[in-house]
């Protein structure tokens, strides 16, 4: 199994090999139009969890396909004026997690919204044939169907809808809303900022959902990307549809969305990452056209990166 997939010199130049469909921008503009036509039917109710400095709420809204999407919502107590906000996205198959790790931002005056991806480990629905959790197989969900039925199309739209809902809150400063996450969350932070260009800042740590063909060529079979191998083995064993399938995956490839970002970006890349290979991370970074910076960790894999949480906190507080 490859650990370091190319030299750092080459990584700085690498821009991905997965195809970008010719109608990519039209596809996403149509998707956003569909999303904007949905009544989100937002409900916000107090959570059982509480702190002395922040009010905590359970928030639900309706996304595409009628799915009810859940997010944790934290608001500082005694708000005076409009607050910055941060949208938080979790790793693959996970959930929004505990309230605890959102508290530093709430304590520093941020409104925090933390999404549960539909059908994964949290409370959001997956209405694509079933209700409840499906947890895995999300990359390949809809791959044998039209691109409009790709599950990640819906998940990406959920991130944009969350951004729209939070930006519409009367106590949120629309000019200071950020998106952040690691792995799948890092990819979703990129997608969110690409689909909602008013996002002012992005923190993306070793983003997942990038440059699928590069992963395939590296013959990595770890974690979520193993779904692609399983898909070909079961549904296209001779690879007769390989070009068509990778083109369809191009609609949900965050490296193709990256040029749409307008806000400032802080990324972290782990050079020994065998879950989200560094070339797939740099494919995203090198296509971002807005102000950007990246912290490169040569000796780290898909794991906690020392010092980066502090750096990300200071970066977002400077919005």
C-alpha positions, 0 to 999 in steps of 0.5 A, a space after each residue: 500500500 502506498 503511503 507517500 504518493 508523490 513528492 512534495 514538489 509535485 504535490 504543489 503542482 498537482 491539480 487532479 486527474 478525475 474528470 469534470 463534467 462539461 455541464 458541471 456548473 449548470 448541474 449545481 446551479 440547477 441543484 441550488 435552484 431546487 434547494 431554494 424552492 424547498 420550504 425548510 420548515 425549520 424547528 428549533 427546540 431547547 436541548 437537554 444539554 446546557 451551559 452557563 454561557 451558551 444556549 443549546 438547541 436541537 434544530 431540524 430542517 427539510 432538505 431535498 427529497 423531503 429528508 428531515 436534517 438535524 443540526 446541533 445549534 449553540 448560541 452565546 447567552 446575552 447576545 449583544 448585536 450580531 455574532 459570527 457563526 461557524 458551521 461544523 461538519 463531521 467525518 464519514 459515517 459519524 455524527 455531530 458528536 458531543 456538545 462539548 467540542 463546540 463550546 470553545 467557539 460558543 464561549 468566544 461569541 460564535 453561533 455554532 451549527 453542527 450538521 448530522 449528514 443524512 443517513 450516517 451516524 446521527 439523527 438526519 434522515 436518508 429518504 432515498 428508499 429508506 428512512 433512518 441510517 444507511 451509514 456507509 456506501 454513500 459515495 456509490 449511492 446513485 452511481 448507477 442512476 442519473 447524477 441528480 440521484 447521487 446521495 452526495 448531491 443531496 448532502 452537499 445541498 444540505 450543507 448549503 441549506 444549513 448555511 442559508 438558514 444560519 445566515 438568515 438568523 437575525 443574530 448572525 452577521 452574514 459577513 462572518 460565517 465560516 465552514 469547517 471540518 476534517 476528512 468528510 467534514 473537510 470535503 463538506 466544508 469545501 462544498 458548503 463554501 463553494 455552493 454558498 459563496 458568502 461563506 467568509 472562511 473555510 477550515 478544511 483538514 485532509 478533505 475526503 471526496 476528492 479526485 476519485 480516479 487518483 485514489 483508484 489508480 493508487 489502488 488503495 482499498 482503505 476505509 470509505 474508498 473501498 466502496 469504489 472497488 466493491 462497486 466495480 467488482 459487483 456492477 462493472 467487473 470488466 470496467 466497461 463503464 469506467 469512464 462514464 462512472 468517473 465522469 458521474 463522480 465528477 459532479 460530487 468531487 470537491 476538487 471541481 467545486 473548489 474554484 467557486 470558493 470566495 472566502 479565505 481558506 486554511 487547510 491542513 494536509 497530512 503527507 502520510 495519509 493513506 485514507 485521503 492521499 495527499 495528492 487528493 488533498 492538494 488537488 483541492 488546495 491547488 484549485 482554490 482561487 481565493 486567499 489561502 494557506 495550508 499547513 503541511 504535516 510531513 510525518 502524519 497520517 489520517 490522525 490528529 494534527 498537533 497545533 492545528 486546532 489552535 491555529 484554526 481557532 485563531 484563524 476563525 476568530 480573526 474573521 
